[in-house]
């Protein structure tokens, strides 16, 4: 049995490596790790500012500091305004004002945020840039990170 608890990019590298060893595909695993590292190296110098990453609606829920999402945000240059929060806290409308993010990232999963939600979120935090992002890149550790398009990430 293999149980994983991936909270950081380093954890993800370790699990990918371990799975490669376990299933006799170490070379494939190392290729995935290398592709992820190349994608991140291209983006590492960006400084995007404070951000809020929403994963759910009704109630609003966001990624805290002990999540893989937080680790990816940091690697992409976002400062998570919930870095000191655990897991996925629920938020009230007042929390959006208190947290004052420069960016609000609306994930495509687990809740499928769409264009129609952008105005709703913008009304809660008029000063923030609200953007739809690919939730698989931010939350599914594995090969998706290495397939990230640099231009898409810059627009995120």
WOTA-V264427 format. One record per pair of residues at least 6 apart in sequence whose ideal C-beta (glycine too) atoms are under 6 Angstrom apart, sorted by the first residue. I is the first residue (numbers start at 0). J is the second residue. Records with the same first field share a line. If there is no record, write none. Layout:
# WOTA-V264427
I=J  J
This chain:
# WOTA-V264427
3=14
5=11  14  67  140
6=65  67
7=70
8=70
11=140
12=32
15=28  31  32
16=28
19=25  28
31=142
34=145
35=144  145
38=144  145  147
39=74
41=149
42=75  152
45=76
46=76
47=76  77
48=101
49=78  80  100  101
50=77  100  102  104
51=61  80  100  103
52=61  62  68  104
53=61  105
54=60  106
55=110
56=110
58=89
59=90
60=87  89
61=81  90
62=68  69
63=81  84  85  86  88
64=82  83
65=85
67=140
68=137  138
69=79
71=137
72=79
80=98  100
92=123
95=123  124
100=127
102=128
103=120  127  129
104=130  132
105=112  131
106=134
107=133  134
108=134
117=129
120=129
121=129
130=155
132=155
135=143
136=143  147
